[in-house]
Amino acid sequence: MSRLNLKLALLSAIAFGMATGAMAAEKLKVGFVYVGPVGDFGYSYQHDQGRQAMQKALGDAVETTFLENVPEADSERSIEQLARSGHKLIFTTSFGFMEPTLKVAKKFPKINFEHATGYKRAANVATYSARFHEGRYVIGQIAGKMTKSNIIGYVASFPIPEVVSGINAFLLGAQSVNPNVKIKIVWANTWFDPGKEADATKALLAQGADIITQHTDSAAPLQEAEKAGKFGFGQASDMIRFAPKAQLTAIVDDWSGYYIERVKAELAGTWKSGDTWGGIGAHMVNLAPFTNMPDDLKKMAEQTEADIASGKLNPFKCPIMDQTGKPVDCKGGTALSDEQVLGMNWYVKGIDDSLPK
Amino acid sequence: MTPAILELVLMTIVTAATPLIIAAIGELVTERAGVLNLGVEGMMIVGAALGFAAAYLSGSPLIGALAGMAAGMVLAALFGLLTVGLAINQVAAGLALTIVGVGLSGLLGAGYVGLKRDAPPHLYIPYLSDLPFVGKLVFGQDAFVYGSFVLVAAVAWYLTRTRAGLALRAIGDNHHSAHALGLPVRRTRFLAILFGGACAGMAGAYLSIAYTPFWSPGMTAGRGWIALALVVFSSWRPWRVVLGALLFGGATVLQLHAQAASLGLPGQLLSAVPYLATIAALMVLSIGARRKSAAPAALGQPFVAPR
């Protein structure tokens, strides 16, 4: 048994050596670091779809590597491992990778890094994110029209700006079509725990919610809504297969365009650090087909989507009132500035919940 | 709180406690035999992956549950070979088992991500299940829930009322004396480990077949570790496992309902309640049993027969 293992190990070592030898022809090595499994059918899955699309588009010019399930606390080692093994462009795709990415980038000034959803940059560290709140405004409108009980249940993860701005945009969308709508929020304090997310959904349904929306990653809330004969929205990817009768639409992240563009720039030698924050208009945020709703509602949602894409409509268009009813200082002229949205830690008027601090 | 909501809360507490009860009762038997298996999370998640796959392919939740149990047992057998056969450190082997299980489940379940099936049927007895308040709670659960209570009763009976159960406890308390008396220490321990694996696998299968009927990597979300803590919490007594699981599940579910009902309590504090309740209960229990430790005396010690 052990002798056989040794032989196998030797064989694979030889094969590996030949493989690396054969690949000596200069290919650009691009690395990706994911916080979750690529099979989560959510956030990390969508990043990996982007990687695959990029690999397909650029073919032989690039070689990609990904590391999945990288814990944020231990990510520096993983990022450095990619940097040491000849990767010239490295994408780190979770907020918690911010400081480790900067640290490794300092050690390897000739390697370029891209960090998703963060706000700290360097000469060789660019940042990119998607305006998820644009999608939330659209689904808020749909929910506002679809609800009969005027109560919408919101399964939230953690009180970080991305989630809070999502809640605010959702409610503003809902209020724009239905002034009587109320949302009830349950903080599950997890990104991914199907059982707990399902239990949170049950609690919201028990309180009379007839539309469920979520900012956690599993399909459990949507599935629970389907079981109860209510409606919901998919998160991060199209979850229609889990709830063919309940999914109204889903907010789908699409990173492929961005990845192709950035890797092309790296190949051409024109890569520059910067910040990209694309939304529906840039196709970084897409909405899955509108289903299980009347045609006029579908038209309304498509119109809103188009208006946001063209820039005609800004979800955070002023005036906006905070929870106490005081108008918020508009730093972006006619709407909130990007900084205000990226650092959002307050609720808009009409939310009956105290934000966990 | 209306009666309808209260009934739903109680129903949810029972279903949230079920996987914890099943996994913990298995680990309790393993530990009573003197073996500490920290690989519960790993066996559970492989059980969830294979349980879902088998249920999906066969269309039968029963076959899914059996496949989950078998998967847990295969991993447990590996652990048994290492710790009982080769007397390797149990803590290290158990932790390795968790890591192997989490990785393996992702690999085995890769083809089943994104698929769904319906939850197994719940019991329905005309009139009885329609009784207000207790009807669904007592007469409207699925087979896993009833199975978990039968399992606890069987283990409690086995450990206190049968010769084999007493022998298993003797081995867990002092393997050298038990060996001198002619009890089969290694065989008993190996079987106890297999039983623990089967239970962990079934608990995982419950998650992916009945609780949230789909497979997704990482879906056990730490429940294996909570099951391990429950065994300590129960001071190695079967019915206290049920008590602990209901307490823990109850605190988790109640805080979600408290948030949904907008009681105005801070969410993070509410999320900590289950853990605080567990610590408080542990303190009360340990003050009550200060005179002697409730743990099996030979827990975690590898056994090598003297020659």
Interface residues (C-beta under 8 A of the other chain):
Chain A: G36 P37 G39 D40 F41 G153 P159 K184 I185 V186 W187 A188 N189 T190 F192 D193 P194 G195 K196 E197 A198 D199 A200 K202 A203 L204 A206 Q207 A209 S218 A219 A220 Q223 K227 R241 F242 D352 D353 S354 P356 K357
Chain B: A4 I5 L8 V9 T12 A16 P19 G106 G109 A110 V113 G114 L115 K116 A119 L207 Y211 T212 P213 F214 S216 P217 G218 M219 A221 G222 R223 T252 V253 L256 H257 Q259 A260 A261 S262 G264 P266 G267 Q268 S271
